[in-house]
């Protein structure tokens, strides 16, 4: 019985060539002048104390010329009169692991500051410093630069947006497996769970992201509502709010960029043995390096297999990942890389979600008379069914061409193709009264397949003229998003039986069997392209202005099983403007305005919708933001105040019909609030990484008096998370870890008549590393939700428009679970 058909990856056509054209457009106009440069910096240990008499070596990658010096009593080193070129920087000191920066481009006349941070020997075999970023426990997982791309090359402190980055060390040390787990450690980010813990849409500032507009893989559009393993990513970058001026048309829910693991400069081999809950065992290998003459060829592979029973008896979790990345350096300035990955996940027996409502008339006014019951114990057998859940397969392929014209000018052009196959028959438990009775059914008929073909090309560079420094970005970015539906849709629900939340039951599977993914057709195609221009102008040391705009084209084609039924085409400009003032080199105050063109939502499936599964025409959102940032060594802090306006769509009567509805724009959502985040090291031994959001999300122009101006369902007024690590004195390489998460009250219904109580969760664990037989071994242990708090991870709104209002939904959060892993570095 096959649920998936053969996969085909059509790469983008015309858009790829346009991207290459943009990259090559300025090729002939860029040049540099020959004069010597200066490189200096300070070497410190993980306590931020300076390290004297450390050996620092600078090696020219092309010529092999080697320069060497040692740090003075202040931990400082200096290389004078360095010729332009690409260099390798190394630092060594007895008692510490070596630090290696494999690529340090040096331009003519540059004054480069490259600080170095040592870790204790045995904590790692070596530390490889990537391009301008860090993200290690010693600096509170703070990353100082975004991955090179459409945001330019300016450091994080000079970016006039709230940006959160989860580094590779944080991904490993928190033992996250999927996006839902990772978002907990991005406290300014939320999510809406849909048909299971793997199928969700991330959000910032109370706005849910779309399937493909707001998510990127190495800067290229990808679909998010499928299996997405965190083990294949080097880091995750989030820009809050509107990002269309840099990324092209997008929802105002933030931009989420997943940076893939790529070949390493030095050989690395890691083996992970993991156990989650009581019986889910996982083996995972990660290896990379370079081979061939002058190390021209690079490779990276991630292989993973995990299987077992999750926290519910008779449940099943199976994960399989195969990722391969290769690159070749034909010259010291040019890199061509490719990647392929396939991830398959099976989840069966997990708790189903709850549905409650819709509103009923009370004295002539629609009100939600059914309440969401107190969250039950998710480990109870019967809230889900052992034969029901999700099977997800995600396949991705990408190719990129990268070239450095000079140390200050860089270019990239690439394409990505992705296919998501989704078999979903998750149980839905529909609340029937306020005593906790429910009817259970299998929810089927969700979009069984998505396909994405995306392209990206950009040039970034620095211009110094008329005493003004400009960091410029010229880019072209677009994608084609394909949604599929069933030619003969299965029944939306298959009734299993009735039970109570305090006494759930196991039901026999449907006599007719489970539905299959077969007989599919392409129901909607969204295609968009944007040409983006950004310019960060620095007027001296204290004043900066950032201007960005994207000229966008969006087209939609809606199809039946036999023909095109409707469509739309629209174009427009998405601009943003920011003004910044820097009291010091490490602090920035900024003000930003942005206006974003975005593709409309896709109408849900349903026989009573005249535009079921069709994409709506584009619409526009606006945002105002004030912020302040610091990039201090001890604690980096970002704060922001914001106001965001966006249209929203819902289900309304079609031309006054009592039986037919249409999905259309009906009102406006206005969100305003404040957010603060910080990462760093306090008191030399305490690492903190946390944040707090206060948010007021309201609905306006709903055409329903009882919902006008009310808070949006499921969005808490307050949310925070603090991750901390304490390095135990007197015990080398032992870290005690803890996490505290708080989510405030959330409206259960559109009239705000009922709310859920706030909840808190606590995690506790440790990490210990030591050398075994000359190899590094790291033991990680975490007990998540140590108090076994029962809560809803998601509360999501249904429709709000009068007689067509529908049920709201809720998903259960995870119970107390234990995660243990043992890593061997070869």
Secondary structure, 3 states (H helix, E strand, C coil): CCCCCCCCCCCCCHHHHHHHHHHHHCHHHCCCCCCCEEEEEEEECCCCCECCCCEEEEEECCCCCEEEEECCCCCEEEEEEECCEEEEEEEECCCECEEEEEEEEECCCCEEECCEECCECCCCCEEECCCCCCCCHHHCCCCCCCCCCCCCCCCHHHCCCCEEEECHHHHHHCCCCCHHHHHCCCCCEEEEEEEECCEEEEEECCEECCCCCCEEECCEECCCCCCCCHHHEEEEEEECCCCHHHHCCCCCCCEEEEEECCCCCCCEEEEEEEEECCCEEEEEEEEEEEECHHHCEEEEEEEEEEEECCCCCCCEEEEEEEEEEEEEEEECCEEEEEEEEEEEEEEECCCCEEEECCCEEECCEEECCCCCCCCCCCCCCCCCCCCCEEEEEEEEEEEEEEEEEECCEEEEEEEEEEEEEEEECCEEEEECCCCCEEEEEEECCCCCEEEEEEEEEEEEEEEEECCEEEEEEEEEEEEEEEEEEECCCCCCEEEEEEEECCECCCCCCCCCCCCCCCCEEEEEEEEEEEEEEEEEEEECCCEEEEEEEEEEEEEEEEECCCCEEEEEEEEEEEEEEEEEECCCCCEEEEEEEEEEEECCCECCCCCCECCCCCECCCEEEEEEEEEEEEECCCEEEEEEEEEEEEEEEEEEECCCCCCCEEEEEEEEEEEEEEEEEEEEEECCCEEEEEEEEEEEEEEECCCCHHHCCCECCCCCCEEEEEEEEEECCCCCCEEEEEEEEEECCEECCCCCCCEECCEEEEEEEEEEEEEECCEEEEEEEEEECCCCCCCEEEEECCCCCHHHCCCEEEEECCCCEEEEEEEEEC
